[in-house]
Amino acid sequence: MEVPEKKIKVDFFKELTSLQGFEFREVLGSLTNSKSIFLLCHNVEEDKPGVLLLNKLAFTEDGEQLNELIKNAKVNRLSDNDIYGNFEVTPSDKFNVLKSTLIYPATDRHIDKYRLRTVCYITESADDYKEITLKFIKEKAFGCDWVYNILDGKKEQDQVLYKDMNPDTGFILLKDLKWDGKTVEEMYYQAIVIRRDLKSVRDLTDKELPLLTNILESASKAIQEQHGVTQEKLFAYFHYQPSYYHLHVHFRSTRSDTNLTNIPLAEVINNIKIWPDFYQKASLGFNIKEGEPLHQMYLEAGRL
């Protein structure tokens, strides 16, 4: 029964040309710094929920397009004082495009993921990882089928910038779907490793140093050749906890609004060189929303 369901889902996205079939139900959350909002919607015809993520795009720095924006914009004065005037500016439709991701059909866990809640900070010891987090990964974490589709060449191949299929040190570098692919200042790539036995930094030892070094050097080179952005102008980092448990590295421009509390790839390489099993013994901190499954497991274990 799984195959027909997946086919229906694929056909749904291919044929989607508008959101008229969806009704707004609830604002799950928003991020003012990234101009993002997360909406719970409902497909009336199919009677299924969806999560719609909307982001305002960064401004282009192309002079011709900016000149067009200025000439065609409508302004509404809010206030003025001496040489300073404050206005609401309404640009032409061309400059009002939003970037969006639709998760459909969305499960309760997808909805909970984007619902605004109080964030807690947890310091995870090595024992916590073994007794709580690892159990969560095995029993409750989101699956990685979509990642395997990329690795197997079935999906998102048009987003791939660089590919190294070596079974030990290989990875695929592809554009993150949150990036429009045009504004270099907002550049966002992910390097997804070929190996399927690595979940996060917790699995990394000195045996993975060739893999990590290859990712840092080869991905940086590919990005520079494509966009002219040199390595010192890139953030290469891991999330912890990651959003999905298949090892991957994020690459972003230093001009983007990047959370520097993440774990830099170069730092991981250095730590492992000094202490080969650092990430099996160290305590690692992470943020998590109240009520999420992993938070609940830490609560039940008496760690909160």
Secondary structure as the mmCIF struct_conf table of DSSP 4:
data_model
#
loop_
_struct_conf.conf_type_id
_struct_conf.id
_struct_conf.beg_label_comp_id
_struct_conf.beg_label_asym_id
_struct_conf.beg_label_seq_id
_struct_conf.end_label_comp_id
_struct_conf.end_label_asym_id
_struct_conf.end_label_seq_id
HELX_RH_AL_P HELX_RH_AL_P1 GLU A 2 GLU A 15
BEND BEND1 LEU A 19 LEU A 19
TURN_TY1_P TURN_TY1_P1 GLN A 20 GLY A 21
STRN STRN1 PHE A 22 LEU A 31
TURN_TY1_P TURN_TY1_P2 THR A 32 LYS A 35
STRN STRN2 SER A 36 ASN A 43
TURN_TY1_P TURN_TY1_P3 VAL A 44 ASP A 47
STRN STRN3 LYS A 48 LYS A 56
HELX_LH_PP_P HELX_LH_PP_P1 LEU A 57 THR A 60
HELX_RH_AL_P HELX_RH_AL_P2 GLY A 63 ASN A 72
STRN STRN4 LYS A 74 ASN A 81
TURN_TY1_P TURN_TY1_P4 ASP A 82 ILE A 83
STRN STRN5 TYR A 84 THR A 90
HELX_RH_3T_P HELX_RH_3T_P1 ASP A 93 PHE A 95
STRN STRN6 LEU A 98 ILE A 103
BEND BEND2 PRO A 105 PRO A 105
HELX_LH_PP_P HELX_LH_PP_P2 ALA A 106 THR A 107
HELX_RH_AL_P HELX_RH_AL_P3 ASP A 108 TYR A 114
BEND BEND3 ARG A 115 ARG A 115
STRN STRN7 VAL A 119 GLU A 124
HELX_RH_AL_P HELX_RH_AL_P4 ALA A 126 ASP A 128
HELX_RH_PI_P HELX_RH_PI_P1 TYR A 129 THR A 133
HELX_RH_AL_P HELX_RH_AL_P5 LEU A 134 GLU A 139
TURN_TY1_P TURN_TY1_P5 LYS A 140 LYS A 140
BEND BEND4 ALA A 141 ALA A 141
HELX_LH_PP_P HELX_LH_PP_P3 PHE A 142 GLY A 143
HELX_RH_AL_P HELX_RH_AL_P6 ASP A 145 LEU A 151
TURN_TY1_P TURN_TY1_P6 ASP A 152 GLY A 153
BEND BEND5 LYS A 154 LYS A 155
HELX_RH_3T_P HELX_RH_3T_P2 GLN A 157 GLN A 159
STRN STRN8 VAL A 160 ASP A 164
TURN_TY1_P TURN_TY1_P7 PRO A 167 THR A 169
STRN STRN9 PHE A 171 LYS A 175
TURN_TY1_P TURN_TY1_P8 LEU A 177 LYS A 178
BEND BEND6 TRP A 179 TRP A 179
BEND BEND7 GLY A 181 LYS A 182
HELX_RH_3T_P HELX_RH_3T_P3 VAL A 184 GLU A 186
STRN STRN10 TYR A 188 VAL A 193
BEND BEND8 ILE A 194 ILE A 194
BEND BEND9 ARG A 196 ASP A 197
BEND BEND10 SER A 200 SER A 200
HELX_RH_3T_P HELX_RH_3T_P4 VAL A 201 ASP A 203
HELX_RH_3T_P HELX_RH_3T_P5 ASP A 206 GLU A 208
HELX_RH_AL_P HELX_RH_AL_P7 LEU A 209 ASN A 214
HELX_RH_PI_P HELX_RH_PI_P2 ILE A 215 ALA A 219
HELX_RH_AL_P HELX_RH_AL_P8 SER A 220 HIS A 227
HELX_RH_3T_P HELX_RH_3T_P6 GLN A 231 LYS A 233
STRN STRN11 LEU A 234 PHE A 238
BEND BEND11 TYR A 240 GLN A 241
BEND BEND12 SER A 243 HIS A 246
STRN STRN12 HIS A 248 SER A 253
TURN_TY1_P TURN_TY1_P9 THR A 254 ARG A 255
BEND BEND13 SER A 256 SER A 256
TURN_TY1_P TURN_TY1_P10 LEU A 260 THR A 261
BEND BEND14 ASN A 262 ASN A 262
STRN STRN13 ILE A 263 PRO A 264
HELX_RH_AL_P HELX_RH_AL_P9 LEU A 265 ILE A 274
BEND BEND15 TRP A 275 TRP A 275
TURN_TY1_P TURN_TY1_P11 PRO A 276 ASP A 277
HELX_RH_AL_P HELX_RH_AL_P10 PHE A 278 LYS A 281
BEND BEND16 ALA A 282 ALA A 282
STRN STRN14 LEU A 284 LYS A 289
TURN_TY1_P TURN_TY1_P12 GLU A 290 GLY A 291
BEND BEND17 GLU A 292 GLU A 292
HELX_RH_AL_P HELX_RH_AL_P11 PRO A 293 GLU A 300
TURN_TY1_P TURN_TY1_P13 ALA A 301 GLY A 302
#
